[in-house]
Amino acid sequence: MGIESVSEVRSHGGVQGVYKHASSATGTDMTFAVFVPEGNRPMPVLWYLSGLTCTHANVTEKGEYRAACAEAGIIFVAPDTSPRGEAVPDDLDGAWDFGLGAGFYVDATQEPYARHYRMWSYVTEELPALVAANFPADRARQGITGHSMGGHGALTVALRHPGRFKSVSAFAPIVAPGQVPWGEKALTGYLGGDRAAWREHDAVALIEDGKRLPELLVDVGTADPFLDKELRPELLEAACAAAGIPLTLNRREGYDHSYYFISTFMADHVRWHGERLTR
Amino acid sequence: MGIESVSEVRSHGGVQGVYKHASSATGTDMTFAVFVPEGNRPMPVLWYLSGLTCTHANVTEKGEYRAACAEAGIIFVAPDTSPRGEAVPDDLDGAWDFGLGAGFYVDATQEPYARHYRMWSYVTEELPALVAANFPADRARQGITGHSMGGHGALTVALRHPGRFKSVSAFAPIVAPGQVPWGEKALTGYLGGDRAAWREHDAVALIEDGKRLPELLVDVGTADPFLDKELRPELLEAACAAAGIPLTLNRREGYDHSYYFISTFMADHVRWHGERLTR
């Protein structure tokens, strides 16, 4: 399980690294970023799953998480959002909301995607093992967050791995992909037309079907152009209320869907995770 | 003196804007970024001049200045580093250290650059007037900083405008362009071979020739690959010592020349300026 260092740069007292490895899950090379704060000890890990069109680089450059992670002593891991490479099929029309940069954190069952689009296995099994083997990560203290499609990923991964994550949050997540255009397109393309199979990759459906989280922090911007059509946080609010999951849903006045929004509240989320990961 | 909004996005409680205007100084359209914290009052201004190859976008995306500027109530202005457009001649060999993205904050006197490469007039006259006219900027309370070539710009602009800036700092600045390869190439290309004319654009020479600053904060990384050949902070240290200019020169162990270095110490610099701009 070797990884290759693409770059390691000192920042905020720690090391911001970018690494590459041959992934058995996706059958491609995969690139991911890890920030390790200063210090020689096992540290808690915060996973950050990125949104549509992103690679590891977007949050690494624009996320403004390093100062807060350095202060809290938290390792920050940012995977890519899809397999990449010449062998990897993209959306047939080249759209940005499916295919490359849009793996939706599922293991595809449909052709031509089933061979490489296995982001569920990648972020839940292969990459956690790699991170544990190569960084001073304390697997007993993990949190997860993400943005948009990555918020969907964070919620579904956490809901389906009870006990693995001590803290779960999201920025502008897609909470019910089975009920919104981005999700319907992606789940149809990767998983096929049987909507029953989609419920395993739909946070609201998982909660309806009995999955639970101890609590949940979500921030959305009121000026997010995708709020009403794709994100629909009110569906999560209703599901959490019905299930008795304590949800803190912050509607941030005037904020949009960009990293200018995410970076504004990133330190709050990191500290919130830190309180739960270091106690 | 109209400016056109390219984008305005809410971030850290304020507004991160990008603006465009037809510049009389450069004879081209110019783009710049301004962050204005929340609040309805005149606020101090911190100018940030960027380094080689950059536009306004690098620091805007990677600089991690907004949280600190929001807290201190400081407007942050980031100009471009050169004129751009089809009419603008680049380096004849297409090098990245001259021409586009490398205006060096001088008014060129040499052909074919004299027509458009007038970044000195742009950042010292035209853009300050535009900022004053279009933003709640308190011109009596201004600070200036910059990175690498932009650190050179910040130092020379401040040294030649006594009293304009209450605070001056730099990240990894080129302190003596007349004595290093980047500077010799740029000053020859823009100003010609007469080294006497270069002294007006060389911080160490300006100090030797009697220009003064009340004090100065500089951070450099010890792992900066340009430290010994292009930056040479020891020349600034010697000049400041001889002139009695109080210089705080922080040599940061293991940091390089990138925004991973700048962003680590950006909040320190913003707070340092804030102490001097708000007292």
Contacts between the chains, C-beta under 8 A, distances in Angstrom:
chain1	res1	chain2	res2	distance
A	9	B	256	6.0
A	9	B	258	6.1
A	9	B	260	4.4
A	9	B	261	7.9
A	10	B	221	7.6
A	10	B	223	6.9
A	10	B	254	4.3
A	10	B	255	5.1
A	10	B	256	6.9
A	10	B	260	6.9
A	10	B	261	7.4
A	10	B	264	7.9
A	11	B	255	7.8
A	11	B	260	3.8
A	11	B	261	7.1
A	11	B	263	6.9
A	11	B	264	5.4
A	12	B	263	7.6
A	12	B	264	4.9
A	13	B	264	7.5
A	16	B	260	5.6
A	61	B	61	6.2
A	61	B	62	5.2
A	61	B	259	7.6
A	62	B	61	5.3
A	62	B	62	6.9
A	64	B	64	5.3
A	64	B	67	7.1
A	66	B	263	7.3
A	66	B	264	7.6
A	67	B	64	7.1
A	67	B	264	8.0
A	67	B	267	7.2
A	221	B	10	7.6
A	223	B	10	6.9
A	254	B	10	4.3
A	255	B	10	5.1
A	255	B	11	7.8
A	256	B	9	6.0
A	256	B	10	6.9
A	258	B	9	6.1
A	259	B	61	7.6
A	260	B	9	4.4
A	260	B	10	6.9
A	260	B	11	3.7
A	260	B	16	5.6
A	261	B	9	8.0
A	261	B	10	7.4
A	261	B	11	7.2
A	263	B	11	6.9
A	263	B	12	7.6
A	263	B	66	7.3
A	264	B	10	7.9
A	264	B	11	5.4
A	264	B	12	4.9
A	264	B	13	7.4
A	264	B	66	7.6
A	264	B	67	8.0
A	267	B	67	7.2
